[in-house]
Amino acid sequence: MYDYLIRDMTGAVSQALGIDISNSEEREKIYKALQSFWSMSIADVWGVDDVQDCAQYHFESEGNFILTVDQAIEVLQNIQRNLDASTGITWEEVEAHTWDYIKSHNIQPTNEDEEEVY
């Protein structure tokens, strides 16, 4: 697991438990527990930001599309439901599912001046 994700998880666990992570001792305990857990596994993590970036920058011939967090989560859930474990998740999969979502929900390209929606 990537270290930045372990650090993000440390913050999320601390917040969920109501632990003040400004206390470095508590933060380190959580971090080391997560680091130990993930040292025995591998995972490639795809997130909302990947789907949003894909929609906004990967379909230049069709335009740039803005997806909300909820829409990007739906795309990720579709990818997970249709996962072929023999091939895993690739950019091509993310692009295909994102494009299918954009078309099936009739999402229109943005104007250059529009801001991102989160």
Secondary structure, 3 states (H helix, E strand, C coil): CCHHHHHHHHHHHHHHHCCCCCCHHHHHHHHHHHHHHHCCCCCCCCCHHHHHHHHHHCCCCCCCCCCCHHHHHHHHHHHHHCCCCCCCCCHHHHHHHHHHHHHHCCCCCCCCCCCCCC
